[in-house]
């Protein structure tokens, strides 16, 4: 799963970088940060019932050409494909968000990346309120920009990435050698279509900022740094459209329909 030369050039232009790029941890960190400062995490396809595919090629069309964002399969998928095209050794890992709560049924609901350089690194751009740079794939505490994370052992030989205290996804489990594309394809279908999926039942959009991140959960817009948290409400279709454009840099088709869907969901929960 890689990008063509033309696609790679377009991807690098989109994130503000250019060749030559040396295969190194410094370059990996630069790419990781640039990707997260460019692309927004969003699961609007699941929320709205729009078509979605799991392949990096589809993510390229949607995110690079279409000025959209993506969720973990797309964010990490596109990033991994770009890294591979640049010569990095990348392994797509099948993980499980909230496995500590949901059990093994969660396995396949997350894609993360192992990148092998002088040592193995966890590259993770699919949890958009988490790390902004790759970290060594090793047990221990992690601190970035004042946010505290950790990688700890979990049951069954799994490793658990723990998000910071305000993170929407509290944790995800992975194994450094566990790849299962079939499980991710199957779970992608469930997350897209099932009424019990958290993404069909909530509007979730997140984007990194210079000192933290901004997150939209349904009609609540939260701005989070290591030392502050503020909230405001989205009050209209125009307000939502402006938020997509100016806060998240997204070109969302027919935002009024997204607002209508959000309002109907709010009414259903209140009933």
LINGI-V881484 format. One record per residue. N is the residue number from 1. RES is the residue in three letters. PHI is phi in radians with two decimals (* if undefined). OMEGA is omega in degrees with one decimal (none if undefined). Layout:
n: <N	N>
res: <RES	RES>
phi: <PHI	PHI>
omega: <OMEGA	OMEGA>
This chain:
n: <1	2	3	4	5	6	7	8	9	10	11	12	13	14	15	16	17	18	19	20	21	22	23	24	25	26	27	28	29	30	31	32	33	34	35	36	37	38	39	40	41	42	43	44	45	46	47	48	49	50	51	52	53	54	55	56	57	58	59	60	61	62	63	64	65	66	67	68	69	70	71	72	73	74	75	76	77	78	79	80	81	82	83	84	85	86	87	88	89	90	91	92	93	94	95	96	97	98	99	100	101	102	103	104	105	106	107	108	109	110	111	112	113	114	115	116	117	118	119	120	121	122	123	124	125	126	127	128	129	130	131	132	133	134	135	136	137	138	139	140	141	142	143	144	145	146	147	148	149	150	151	152	153	154	155	156	157	158	159	160	161	162	163	164	165	166	167	168	169	170	171	172	173	174	175	176	177	178	179	180	181	182	183	184	185	186	187	188	189	190	191	192	193	194	195	196	197	198	199	200	201	202	203	204	205	206	207	208	209	210	211	212	213	214	215	216	217	218	219	220	221	222	223	224	225	226	227	228	229	230	231	232	233	234	235	236	237	238	239	240	241	242	243	244	245	246	247	248	249	250	251	252	253	254	255	256	257	258	259	260	261	262	263	264	265	266	267	268	269	270	271>
res: <UNK	UNK	UNK	UNK	UNK	UNK	UNK	UNK	UNK	UNK	UNK	UNK	UNK	UNK	UNK	UNK	UNK	UNK	UNK	UNK	UNK	UNK	UNK	UNK	UNK	UNK	UNK	UNK	UNK	UNK	UNK	UNK	UNK	UNK	UNK	UNK	UNK	UNK	UNK	UNK	UNK	UNK	UNK	UNK	UNK	UNK	UNK	UNK	UNK	UNK	UNK	UNK	UNK	UNK	UNK	UNK	UNK	UNK	UNK	UNK	UNK	UNK	UNK	UNK	UNK	UNK	UNK	UNK	UNK	UNK	UNK	UNK	UNK	UNK	UNK	UNK	UNK	UNK	UNK	UNK	UNK	UNK	UNK	UNK	UNK	UNK	UNK	UNK	UNK	UNK	UNK	UNK	UNK	UNK	UNK	UNK	UNK	UNK	UNK	UNK	UNK	UNK	UNK	UNK	UNK	UNK	UNK	UNK	UNK	UNK	UNK	UNK	UNK	UNK	UNK	UNK	UNK	UNK	UNK	UNK	UNK	UNK	UNK	UNK	UNK	UNK	UNK	UNK	UNK	UNK	UNK	UNK	UNK	UNK	UNK	UNK	UNK	UNK	UNK	UNK	UNK	UNK	UNK	UNK	UNK	UNK	UNK	UNK	UNK	UNK	UNK	UNK	UNK	UNK	UNK	UNK	UNK	UNK	UNK	UNK	UNK	UNK	UNK	UNK	UNK	UNK	UNK	UNK	UNK	UNK	UNK	UNK	UNK	UNK	UNK	UNK	UNK	UNK	UNK	UNK	UNK	UNK	UNK	UNK	UNK	UNK	UNK	UNK	UNK	UNK	UNK	UNK	UNK	UNK	UNK	UNK	UNK	UNK	UNK	UNK	UNK	UNK	UNK	UNK	UNK	UNK	UNK	UNK	UNK	UNK	UNK	UNK	UNK	UNK	UNK	UNK	UNK	UNK	UNK	UNK	UNK	UNK	UNK	UNK	UNK	UNK	UNK	UNK	UNK	UNK	UNK	UNK	UNK	UNK	UNK	UNK	UNK	UNK	UNK	UNK	UNK	UNK	UNK	UNK	UNK	UNK	UNK	UNK	UNK	UNK	UNK	UNK	UNK	UNK	UNK	UNK	UNK	UNK	UNK	UNK	UNK	UNK	UNK	UNK	UNK	UNK	UNK	UNK	UNK	UNK	UNK>
phi: <*	-2.43	-1.85	-1.25	-1.03	-1.14	-1.12	-1.07	-1.07	-1.18	-1.08	-1.10	-1.09	-1.13	-1.68	1.45	-2.15	-2.60	-1.27	-1.43	-2.18	-1.44	-1.29	-2.78	-1.17	-1.12	-1.18	-1.02	-1.13	-1.10	-1.16	-1.01	-1.16	-1.12	-1.07	-1.25	-1.44	-1.79	-1.78	-1.76	-1.30	-2.71	-2.11	-1.14	-1.06	-1.19	-1.12	-1.72	1.33	-1.46	-1.06	-2.62	-2.25	-1.66	-1.38	-1.05	-1.08	-1.17	-1.10	-1.06	-1.07	-1.19	-1.58	-1.43	-1.46	-1.78	0.89	-1.97	-1.88	-2.89	-1.77	-1.00	-1.06	-1.53	-1.09	-1.25	-1.11	-1.13	-1.10	-1.10	-1.15	-1.17	-1.07	-1.06	-1.10	-1.49	1.81	-1.33	-1.59	-2.08	-2.11	-1.39	-1.87	-1.55	-2.06	-2.46	-1.22	1.09	-1.07	-1.06	-1.77	-1.59	1.44	-1.19	-1.08	-1.32	-1.10	1.95	-1.52	-2.59	-1.95	-2.28	-2.29	-1.86	-2.09	-1.75	-2.16	-1.16	-2.64	-1.51	-2.15	-1.62	-1.84	-2.47	-1.91	-1.65	-1.96	-1.37	-2.03	-2.00	-1.15	-1.81	-2.31	-1.11	-2.29	-0.97	-1.44	-2.70	-1.17	2.62	-1.32	-2.38	-2.36	-2.43	0.96	1.55	-1.64	-1.87	-2.25	-2.81	-2.06	-2.29	-1.16	-2.26	-1.13	1.27	1.45	-1.46	-1.98	-2.11	-1.53	-1.74	-1.34	-1.25	-1.13	-1.68	-1.09	-1.23	-1.54	-1.22	-2.88	-2.49	-1.79	-2.74	-2.09	-1.08	-2.15	-1.82	-2.05	-2.61	-1.11	-1.09	-1.13	-1.23	-1.09	-1.12	-1.24	-0.97	-1.08	-1.15	-1.10	-1.30	-2.10	-1.32	-1.05	-1.48	-1.14	-1.12	-1.55	-1.47	-1.93	-2.70	-1.55	-2.29	-2.42	-2.43	-2.62	-1.22	-2.11	-1.06	-2.21	3.11	-2.80	-2.15	-2.34	-1.91	-2.05	0.96	-1.83	-1.88	-1.76	-1.96	-1.97	-2.19	-2.17	-1.11	-2.08	-2.66	-2.58	-2.26	-2.34	-2.54	-1.74	-1.47	-1.98	-2.81	-1.09	-1.15	-1.08	-1.14	-1.06	-1.14	-1.15	-0.98	-1.32	-1.59	-1.58	-1.87	0.94	-2.01	-1.79	-1.68	-1.21	0.86	-1.05	-1.10	-1.22	-1.14	-1.10	-1.08	-1.11	-1.12	-1.14	-1.16	-1.14	-1.10	-1.13	-1.10	-1.22	-1.36	-1.23>
omega: <-175.6	175.9	173.0	178.9	179.3	178.4	179.4	178.4	179.6	177.5	-179.2	176.7	-179.1	-178.4	173.0	178.0	178.9	176.8	0.6	175.9	-177.4	176.4	-176.7	177.7	178.3	178.6	178.3	179.2	179.1	179.6	-179.6	-179.1	-178.2	178.4	-176.8	177.7	-179.8	-172.0	-179.9	169.5	175.1	-179.2	-176.7	179.9	178.4	-177.8	-175.4	-176.4	177.9	180.0	179.8	176.9	-172.9	-172.2	174.8	178.5	177.5	178.0	178.6	-179.2	-177.0	-168.6	-177.4	-177.6	-172.2	-178.1	171.4	171.8	179.4	174.6	-166.1	-178.7	-177.7	-179.0	179.1	178.9	178.3	-179.2	179.1	179.0	177.3	178.3	179.0	179.1	179.0	176.9	176.9	174.9	-171.8	172.7	176.8	-176.9	178.5	-176.1	-179.6	173.9	179.1	176.8	178.5	179.3	-172.4	-175.5	-172.6	176.0	-179.8	-174.9	-177.0	-179.5	178.5	170.5	172.7	-170.4	167.9	177.6	-176.6	174.7	173.3	174.6	178.6	178.5	170.5	174.4	-169.6	176.9	-176.3	171.2	-162.7	171.1	-176.0	-174.2	178.4	176.1	179.8	-179.3	174.7	-179.4	-175.5	178.6	176.4	179.3	178.8	175.0	176.2	177.0	178.8	176.0	-177.9	178.0	171.9	167.5	-176.0	174.7	174.8	-176.3	175.3	179.7	178.2	171.2	-176.2	171.4	178.9	179.7	178.4	-167.8	-179.7	-173.6	178.9	172.8	-172.8	-179.2	166.2	179.5	178.3	169.4	-176.0	-177.6	-174.7	175.0	179.9	-177.6	-178.7	179.3	179.9	177.2	-179.2	-178.2	174.0	178.5	178.9	-178.8	-179.4	-165.0	-170.5	177.7	179.0	179.5	178.2	-177.0	173.6	-175.3	-178.6	173.0	-176.7	179.0	-179.7	178.8	175.8	172.9	-176.2	-175.9	-179.9	177.6	175.1	-174.2	173.6	175.0	-172.2	-178.0	-178.8	178.7	-178.1	172.7	-171.0	166.0	179.5	-174.6	-176.4	175.4	177.2	-177.6	170.0	-178.5	170.6	-167.1	-177.2	176.9	179.0	177.6	178.5	179.6	178.7	178.9	176.0	-173.8	-169.5	-179.1	-173.1	179.1	-178.8	172.7	-175.3	179.0	174.5	-179.4	177.9	176.8	175.9	177.9	179.1	178.2	179.7	179.3	179.2	177.7	179.2	178.2	-179.6	-179.8	-178.9	-176.2	none>
